[in-house]
Amino acid sequence: MADTKGEIAHQHLLEVAGESRQGPALGEKDAKDEQKKKRIASIDIFRGFTVALMILVDDAGGEWPIIGHAPWNGVHLADFVMPFFLFIVGMAIALALKRIPSRHLAIRKVVLRTLKLLFFGILLQGGFSHAPDELTYGVDMQRIRWCGILQRIALAYFVVALIEILTRSVKIKEDSSTSQFLIFKTYIWHWLLGACVLIVYLAVLYGAYVPDWHFMVDDPNSADYGKILSVSCNVRGKLDSPCNAVGYVDRELMGIRHMYQKPAWKRSKACTMNSPYEGPLLEDAPAWCLAHFEPEGILSSISAILSTVIGVHFGHVLIHIKDHSTRLKHWIVMGLSLLLLGIVLHFTHAMPLNKQLYTFSYVCVTSGAAALTFSTFYILVDILKLKYVFLPFEWIGMNAMLVYVMAAEGIFAGFINGWYYKNPHNTLIYWIQKHIFFGVWHSRRVGLLLYVIFAEILFWAVVSGILHWQGIYWRL
């Protein structure tokens, strides 16, 4: 998985506006230099920005609820992370697969990468790893969590990549200034896939009958530990916390024990008086506040494929349209249109913005935001040449998997915490937090935010920069 400098083959090397193609007479060194010039830096920067955003919201969101996940309806900063990942995965699909001439080879690579994503997803989020706070590992197979971030990315990647491979026989003229509309027609199968995904999702979301359900409380810290509680539903088409079809599908197909144990809804006003912070449950809190819910579940992951379909379209624009202004006009108009559609759906109460359910309005708003964010990076980096301002994000983006595993999933922090003095809370990380950040600022909230920015995000940016300098990358 670690690629050395001589083996690295970057996935998004393109002709930028006004540059000619690489000729066959170029030597190996000249070819590498030519590839570096062609590289679209904003893609790495957007990916690195998304990974950094994940670290920030995961590790500081507990003290800053506005950047953590919304308890149910609405969107906070953390709710943009997953769609941003899926969006850039879509762009990478368009750019990477066009370079593989053999359809059989491309399918084999897609299947292998999907299996790797599933493996690491279950390993990191299935419950086997207890990093960074608990110095143990292992998971009861009766409670293993089957879904997660990488698993959702694997599904979207697999489906969209297969469509890209199986329908890429049609070519369009790459230097045509009018091809921005022809792109929709040429890649009509991608949009038919998106339409099918949306129809299936909406049909189940609003058409599935959700009966009453019950569960056993398995939180040993709860006064109701071991009790079997019931939740009354007997409804169809509701999008509230206890009685939605997304949770129903997961309970039926996976079993409630295999779902996420700490859903964001536990921070809702119905569950705790400390809302939007975590806190003890209200005495009269409804039973579902103690239940599990899978934010990366089956039905919501089907809906998430739409984010990748939109991303792959933006990749097609990058490939086929060579003019900066035409690219940007296409991206910005589409981004604003998606953003506006999602906001209208939410505020007219047609469909709420909801990350847990991955509603269509949520797809529109987050995909529109991803489009506008990427367009901003493209202007600043690839047009105005302000790349060095964003070097930390670029370095993280080039080693995104490494930073995700070590920082976002806490594997490196768990390793450091394994070396303690006298008691497990007396570690280097706890000492740095207490004496350098919390103590200096006399505020846990401010100290934690600064710790995450400097001791986690900036630290891993420097590590990634050193690895980039050495030509070492960890890819799946």
PyMOL commands that set and color helices and strands:
alter all, ss='L'
color gray80, all
select helices_A, chain A and resi 28-38+41-60+77-97+103-125+149-166+179-186+188-207+245-253+256-258+264-267+287-290+298-320+324-347+360-383+387-398+400-408+411-417+428-441+444-470
alter helices_A, ss='H'
color red, helices_A
select strands_A, chain A and resi 2-3+209-210+213-216+228-231+235-236+473-474
alter strands_A, ss='S'
color yellow, strands_A
deselect
rebuild
show_as cartoon
